[in-house]
Amino acid sequence: MKIFISSFGTESNTFATYPAGIAVFEGGFWNEGDIAAAPVTPWAGPARLWLENAKARGWEVCESIHTFAPPAGTVSRFTYEQLRDRILDDLRNCAPVDMVLLYLHGAMVADGYEDCEADLVARVRKIVGEETKIGIELDLHAHIDQTLLDVADIIVFFKTYPHIDHNERAQDLFDLMEKTVSGEIHPEMCLFDCKTMGIFPTTPEGPMKAFMAEMVEAEGKDGILSLSLNHGFPWADVSIAGAKMLAISDGDPALASAVAQKFGRHFYRIRKVAALEFTPMDEAIEAATKSVGKPVLLADVSDQTGGGAPGDTCHMVRAFLDAGIRPATFGPIWDPAAIETCFQMGVGARSFLRIGGKSEPQSGPPLDIEAEITFLKRDCWQENDGMAEVFIGDVAVLKCQGVDIVLTSNRTNVYSPGFFLSHGITLDDKQVIGVKNLYKHTDVFADLVSKQYYVATPGVSQPDFSQLDFKNIPRPIWPFEADPLNLDGDSE
C-alpha cells in the first residue's frame, strides 16, 4: 500500500484587506514534508497520526508540504497557486498511489478561486485517476458543496468548537479510508443544506453538545459510516456559504440522503438557541461598570484574529478608558511599530503613544494615550491547552489610567490566562478583563470571572451580519431570512 499525505489551509475573511501571502504561511505552520519532526500542534496532528498509522502497517508514505496560515484576508493568487502546484508536483512524482489523505481547512478563498479546496482536490483527482481513494479532513468552519463531494471519496469534519478533536477525526478518516481501499466498505456521501449562518459552540451544556453526541451515537450503525455538521464560516462572502449536514453511508445513497436530511433538519430546528449570543458594546460596557467581586470578561469578537481580522482596533479599550473602568486589562492589540517605540524608551518610561488602528481601513481610529511602559520582552510565547506553545512575538505592556494594555508583534488570540500572567499582569484584582477573541477563551477563563460577554464591536468579523456587505451568499439563509426551510413550528 502506498499513500500520499499533505496539509494546506487557512481561513479567509473576505471582508478583511490584510492579505495572506507566502510569508503568512511560512510564519504560521510550515513543515517541509517531514511531519514526524513537527511539534505537537493542531496543524501537525492529523498528518502525524496518518504517518504513524501507515508506518505501523508497513505502508509506503509520500509526503508533500504541510502548512497552515493564521486566518487573514483573501489569499493572493500567486501564493495559492504556488503552494497548490508544489503539492500537485510532489504527487505526480510519487504516483501511482493507492490513497491520498489531505488535511485542509475548507474556508480558503484566493484571488480568482472561491473554493480553493475543491480546486485542489479536483486537480488531485485528475492526477491519480478514479481508482485511487481520496480522503479529506476539514475544519467545521468550512464552505462546501457537491463539487468537492464529486472528487473525494470520504470527507470528515471536526465535530467540536472550540476545536479539540483534530486527531480523533483524523483517526476516523484513516479507519474509513483503510476499509474503503480494502473493499470492506463503499462510502456514499450526501449533503443537506441547512440554509443557516452563525457561530455554534459545542462545549457548553446545551443543544449542540447533545446534537454532537447524537451524531457520534449514530455512526457505525444501520449502514451509517460517518456524520458531520459543517457549521460554515460566516465572514466570507461566497456562493457556497452556510451550514450543511454531511452523511456517509455504506453503499446506499438513498440512506445517506435521508440521514443527512434528518440530522440537518434537527440542527435547523435548534439553530436559534444553539447560536452564540452577542451583546452590543454599549450594553456590555454599562454592565461592566456595575460589576463587583470577580472580574467580568468582555470579548471583542469583531476584531479577533481567529476570524481573519487584523487584531488592532481599539474600540473596546477606548470604551474602558472613557467609562472609567479600572483596574482592568485588555489585549492583545497587534502593533509592531508601537512595540519598537516602547523598546527604544524602556520599562518605566512614560510617553504619549499612538497604538492600533494601522493595518487596514477598518482598523481605525488609533488610540492616542499617555501611558507608562511596565513590561517589555522579545520572542514571547503563550500556553495552548496542552498543545505546543503559541508564538506571539515581542510584547509591550502599557498602563493607562489603571488599564493594562498588552501589545504583541504577532497577530494572535488569547489561549489561556497565562497570556496576561506571564507578562506581569494580575487578574484576580481586575474589574474587567478584555480579550480579542471569539469563543476559545471561554472554558479556560470560566473559573476566574463572574460573567462573560461576547461583544459586538465594530470590525471585519462583526457578528451582526447585516452590517457587512454580503453580495454573493446564497439566499434565502438564516438569519437574513427568518425561516428559509419553513420548518419553524413543525415537529421533528
C-alpha positions in Angstrom: 0.0 0.0 0.0 1.3 3.4 -1.0 -0.2 6.6 0.3 0.3 10.4 -0.1 -0.3 12.9 2.6 -0.3 16.7 2.8 -1.7 19.6 4.8 -2.7 23.0 3.4 -5.1 25.5 4.8 -6.2 28.9 6.1 -9.5 30.6 7.0 -10.2 33.5 4.6 -12.2 36.5 5.8 -13.2 38.2 2.5 -14.1 41.4 4.4 -10.6 41.8 5.7 -8.0 43.5 3.5 -5.0 42.2 5.4 -3.7 39.7 2.8 -2.5 36.1 3.2 0.7 35.8 1.2 3.5 33.3 1.3 5.2 34.9 4.3 2.0 34.4 6.3 2.0 30.7 5.6 5.8 30.4 6.3 5.3 32.3 9.6 2.3 30.1 10.6 2.7 26.4 10.5 5.3 25.2 7.9 6.8 21.8 7.5 8.9 20.6 4.5 7.5 17.1 4.1 8.8 15.7 7.4 5.7 15.8 9.7 7.2 13.3 12.1 9.6 16.1 13.2 6.9 18.7 13.6 5.9 20.0 17.1 2.6 18.7 18.6 0.1 21.2 17.3 -3.5 21.0 15.9 -2.0 21.7 12.5 0.5 18.9 12.6 -1.6 16.3 14.5 -3.7 14.7 11.7 -0.8 14.1 9.2 1.4 12.8 12.0 -1.3 10.4 13.0 -1.7 9.2 9.4 2.0 8.7 9.0 2.3 6.7 12.3 -0.7 4.5 11.3 0.6 3.9 7.8 4.1 3.0 9.1 2.7 0.6 11.7 1.0 -1.3 8.8 4.2 -1.3 6.7 2.8 1.0 4.1 4.9 3.3 1.9 4.3 7.0 2.6 5.0 10.0 0.4 4.7 13.5 1.9 4.4 17.0 0.4 4.5 20.2 2.4 2.3 20.7 5.5 1.3 24.3 6.0 -1.4 26.4 7.7 -1.6 30.2 7.7 -3.3 32.1 10.5 -6.7 33.4 9.5 -6.5 36.6 7.4 -7.9 38.1 4.3 -8.1 36.6 0.9 -5.0 34.5 -0.2 -3.0 36.0 -3.0 -3.4 34.2 -6.3 0.4 33.7 -6.6 0.6 32.2 -3.1 -2.3 29.8 -3.5 -1.1 28.6 -7.0 2.5 28.3 -5.8 1.6 26.1 -2.8 -1.1 24.1 -4.7 1.3 23.3 -7.5 4.0 22.3 -5.1 1.6 19.7 -3.7 0.5 18.5 -7.1 4.1 18.2 -8.4 5.0 16.1 -5.3 2.0 13.9 -6.0 3.0 13.4 -9.6 6.5 12.4 -8.6 5.0 9.9 -6.1 2.3 8.4 -8.3 0.9 5.9 -8.6 -0.6 5.8 -5.1 -3.5 3.8 -3.5 -4.7 6.5 -1.2 -4.4 10.3 -0.8 -5.1 11.9 2.6 -5.3 15.7 2.8 -5.7 17.9 5.9 -7.3 21.1 4.6 -9.4 23.9 6.2 -12.4 24.3 3.9 -12.7 28.1 4.0 -9.7 29.1 2.0 -10.5 31.8 -0.6 -7.9 33.1 -3.0 -7.9 35.7 -5.7 -9.7 34.0 -8.6 -10.6 30.9 -6.5 -13.8 30.9 -4.4 -13.3 27.3 -3.4 -9.6 26.5 -3.1 -10.2 23.1 -1.6 -12.4 21.9 -4.5 -10.0 23.3 -7.0 -7.0 21.4 -5.3 -8.8 18.1 -4.9 -10.2 18.2 -8.5 -6.6 18.5 -9.7 -5.5 15.7 -7.4 -8.2 13.5 -8.9 -7.0 14.2 -12.4 -3.5 13.1 -11.4 -4.4 9.9 -9.5 -7.4 8.7 -11.6 -10.7 7.3 -10.4 -9.3 4.1 -8.7 -7.2 5.9 -6.1 -9.2 6.8 -3.0 -9.1 10.4 -1.7 -9.9 11.3 1.9 -10.1 14.8 3.4 -10.3 16.2 6.9 -11.8 19.7 7.2 -12.4 22.3 9.9 -16.1 22.6 10.6 -16.0 26.3 9.7 -15.7 25.4 6.0 -17.6 26.1 2.8 -18.6 23.0 0.8 -21.0 21.9 -2.0 -21.4 19.0 -4.3 -18.3 19.9 -6.2 -16.0 18.6 -3.5 -18.1 15.5 -2.9 -17.8 14.6 -6.6 -14.0 14.4 -6.5 -13.4 13.0 -3.0 -14.3 9.5 -1.5 -14.6 10.5 2.1 -14.8 13.8 3.9 -14.7 14.1 7.7 -15.1 17.4 9.6 -14.2 18.4 13.1 -17.1 17.9 15.4 -16.1 20.4 18.2 -15.9 24.1 18.5 -13.6 25.2 20.1 -11.7 22.6 18.0 -10.3 19.9 20.3 -10.8 16.8 18.1 -8.4 17.2 15.2 -6.7 13.9 15.9 -9.9 11.9 16.7 -11.4 12.9 13.4 -8.1 12.1 11.6 -8.3 8.6 13.0 -11.9 8.3 11.9 -10.9 9.3 8.4 -7.9 6.9 8.3 -10.0 3.9 9.5 -12.7 4.6 6.9 -10.2 5.0 4.1 -8.4 1.8 5.1 -11.7 -0.1 4.9 -12.6 1.6 1.6 -9.3 0.7 -0.1 -9.7 -2.9 1.1 -13.2 -3.1 -0.3 -14.8 -3.7 3.1 -17.0 -0.6 2.7 -18.3 1.5 -0.2 -18.9 5.1 1.0 -21.7 7.2 -0.4 -21.8 10.9 0.6 -24.7 13.2 0.7 -25.1 16.9 1.8 -28.2 18.7 3.2 -28.2 22.5 3.0 -29.3 23.8 6.4 -29.6 27.4 5.0 -28.1 28.8 8.2 -25.2 31.1 9.2 -23.8 31.6 12.6 -21.4 30.5 15.4 -22.5 27.4 17.3 -20.2 26.3 20.2 -20.3 22.7 21.2 -18.6 22.7 24.6 -21.3 24.2 26.9 -24.2 22.2 28.1 -27.0 22.6 25.6 -28.3 21.7 22.2 -25.0 21.5 20.3 -23.3 19.2 22.8 -26.4 16.9 22.7 -26.5 17.1 18.9 -22.9 16.1 18.6 -23.4 13.2 20.9 -26.3 12.0 18.7 -24.1 12.1 15.6 -21.4 10.0 17.4 -24.0 7.6 18.6 -25.4 7.0 15.1 -22.1 6.4 13.4 -21.2 2.8 12.7 -24.8 1.6 13.0 -27.5 0.7 10.5 -25.3 1.4 7.5 -24.1 4.9 8.5 -20.4 5.3 8.4 -19.9 9.0 9.4 -21.8 12.1 10.2 -20.5 15.7 10.2 -22.1 19.1 10.6 -20.3 21.7 8.6 -21.1 24.9 10.6 -19.8 27.2 7.8 -17.6 30.3 8.1 -19.8 33.3 8.3 -17.3 36.0 7.4 -16.8 35.0 3.8 -19.0 36.3 1.0 -19.0 33.2 -1.2 -21.8 31.5 -3.1 -21.4 28.2 -1.2 -21.6 29.7 2.3 -23.7 28.3 5.1 -24.1 25.3 7.3 -24.6 21.9 5.7 -25.1 18.4 7.1 -22.9 15.5 5.6 -23.9 11.9 5.9 -21.8 8.9 4.6 -23.5 5.6 4.2 -22.1 2.2 3.2 -23.2 1.7 -0.4 -26.6 3.3 0.0 -27.0 6.9 -1.4 -30.7 7.0 -0.5 -29.9 6.2 3.1 -27.2 8.9 3.1 -29.7 11.4 1.8 -32.4 10.5 4.3 -30.0 10.7 7.3 -28.4 14.0 6.1 -31.8 15.5 5.9 -32.9 14.1 9.2 -29.9 15.5 11.1 -29.8 18.7 9.1 -33.4 19.5 9.9 -32.7 18.7 13.5 -29.9 21.2 13.6 -32.0 23.8 11.8 -34.7 23.5 14.5 -32.2 24.2 17.3 -30.2 26.9 15.4 -31.6 29.9 17.4 -30.9 28.5 20.8 -27.6 27.0 19.7 -26.2 30.1 18.2 -23.8 32.2 20.3 -25.4 35.3 21.7 -23.7 38.6 21.2 -24.1 41.8 23.3 -23.9 45.4 21.9 -20.8 47.2 23.1 -22.6 49.9 25.0 -24.7 47.4 26.9 -21.6 45.3 27.8 -19.6 48.4 28.9 -22.6 49.5 31.1 -22.8 46.1 32.7 -19.0 46.1 33.3 -19.1 49.4 35.1 -21.6 47.9 37.6 -19.7 44.7 38.3 -18.4 43.8 41.7 -16.5 40.8 43.1 -14.8 38.6 40.5 -13.9 40.2 37.2 -16.2 40.4 34.2 -14.8 39.3 30.9 -15.6 41.1 27.7 -14.6 39.5 24.4 -14.0 41.8 21.4 -15.3 39.4 18.9 -15.3 41.6 15.8 -11.6 42.1 15.6 -10.2 38.7 16.7 -7.5 37.2 14.6 -9.1 33.8 14.7 -11.8 35.1 12.3 -9.3 36.7 10.0 -9.4 40.2 11.4 -6.2 42.2 11.9 -6.4 42.4 15.7 -5.6 46.1 16.0 -8.8 48.0 16.6 -9.1 50.0 19.9 -12.8 50.5 20.2 -13.2 48.4 23.4 -10.1 49.6 25.3 -11.1 53.2 24.5 -14.6 52.4 25.9 -12.9 51.1 29.1 -11.0 54.4 29.5 -14.0 56.6 28.7 -16.2 54.8 31.2 -13.6 54.9 33.9 -13.4 51.1 34.2 -10.4 50.3 36.4 -8.5 48.3 37.3 -8.7 46.4 34.0 -6.7 44.8 31.4 -7.1 44.4 27.6 -5.2 42.5 24.9 -3.8 41.7 22.6 -3.5 44.7 20.2 -1.3 43.9 17.2 1.1 46.8 16.8 4.8 46.0 16.0 5.6 49.7 15.4 4.4 50.9 18.8 6.3 48.0 20.4 9.5 49.1 18.8 8.9 52.6 20.1 8.4 51.2 23.6 11.7 49.2 23.4 13.5 52.4 22.5 12.2 54.1 25.6 12.4 51.2 28.1 10.5 49.9 31.1 9.4 52.7 33.4 9.2 55.4 30.8 6.1 57.5 30.4 5.2 58.8 27.0 2.4 59.8 24.6 1.8 56.9 22.2 -0.4 56.1 19.3 -1.5 52.4 19.3 -3.5 50.3 17.0 -5.6 51.4 14.0 -2.9 50.9 11.5 -3.3 47.9 9.3 -6.3 48.5 7.1 -9.2 50.9 6.6 -11.5 49.1 9.1 -8.8 49.2 11.8 -9.1 52.9 12.7 -9.1 55.1 14.5 -5.9 54.6 16.5 -5.8 55.3 20.3 -3.7 58.2 21.4 -2.8 57.9 25.1 -0.3 58.9 27.7 1.0 55.6 29.3 3.7 54.0 31.4 5.6 51.1 29.9 5.5 48.4 32.6 6.8 45.3 30.7 8.9 44.5 27.6 10.1 41.2 26.3 11.2 39.8 23.0 10.2 36.5 21.4 7.3 35.6 23.7 5.0 32.5 23.8 1.7 31.6 25.4 0.2 28.3 26.6 -2.2 26.5 24.4 -4.2 23.9 26.4 -1.6 21.1 26.4 -0.5 21.7 22.8 2.7 23.4 21.7 3.0 26.9 22.9 1.9 29.7 20.5 4.4 32.3 19.4 3.2 35.8 20.0 6.3 37.8 19.2 7.5 40.8 21.1 5.3 42.1 23.9 4.9 45.5 25.5 2.5 46.2 28.3 1.3 49.8 28.9 -0.6 51.2 31.9 -3.0 54.0 31.2 -5.5 55.2 33.8 -5.5 51.9 35.6 -5.8 49.8 32.5 -3.0 47.4 31.5 -2.9 47.1 27.7 -1.0 44.3 26.0 0.6 44.9 22.6 2.0 42.0 20.5 4.1 42.0 17.3 2.4 38.8 16.1 -1.3 38.6 15.3 -2.8 36.3 18.0 -5.8 35.3 20.1 -5.7 34.6 23.8 -5.3 30.9 24.6 -5.0 31.0 28.4 -4.8 33.3 31.4 -1.1 32.9 31.1 -1.2 35.4 28.2 -1.6 38.1 30.9 0.0 36.4 33.9 3.3 35.8 32.1 3.6 39.5 31.3 3.4 41.0 34.7 -0.4 41.4 34.9 -2.6 40.1 37.7 -6.2 39.1 37.0 -8.0 38.5 40.3 -7.8 42.2 41.2 -9.4 43.4 38.0 -12.9 44.7 37.5 -12.8 43.8 33.8 -10.7 41.6 31.6 -10.9 42.4 27.9 -9.7 39.9 25.2 -9.7 39.9 21.4 -11.3 36.5 21.0 -14.5 34.9 19.7 -15.1 31.9 22.0 -12.0 29.8 22.5 -11.1 31.6 25.8 -14.5 30.7 27.4 -13.7 27.5 29.2 -10.1 28.4 30.4 -11.3 31.7 31.9 -14.6 30.3 33.4 -13.3 29.9 37.0 -11.6 33.3 37.1 -14.6 35.5 36.1 -18.2 36.1 37.2 -19.7 36.6 33.8 -18.6 36.6 30.1 -19.9 38.7 27.3 -19.3 38.3 23.6 -19.3 41.9 22.5 -20.3 43.1 19.0 -17.7 45.8 18.4 -17.0 47.3 15.0 -14.8 45.2 12.8 -14.5 42.8 9.9 -15.7 39.8 12.0 -18.8 41.7 13.0 -21.4 39.2 14.3 -24.3 41.4 13.2 -24.2 40.2 9.6 -26.5 43.0 8.5 -23.6 45.4 9.0 -21.4 43.5 6.4 -21.7 44.0 2.6 -22.7 40.5 1.6 -23.3 40.2 -2.2 -22.7 36.5 -3.1 -24.0 34.3 -0.3 -26.9 32.0 -1.2 -30.4 33.3 -0.3 -32.6 32.7 1.5 -30.4 32.0 4.5 -31.0 32.5 8.3 -30.7 35.0 10.0 -31.2 37.2 6.9 -34.5 35.3 6.4 -36.4 34.1 9.4 -37.3 30.6 8.3 -35.8 29.7 4.9 -36.6 25.9 5.3 -40.2 26.6 6.5 -39.7 24.3 9.5 -40.2 26.6 12.4 -43.2 25.3 14.4 -43.1 21.9 12.8 -42.5 18.8 15.0 -39.5 16.5 14.3 
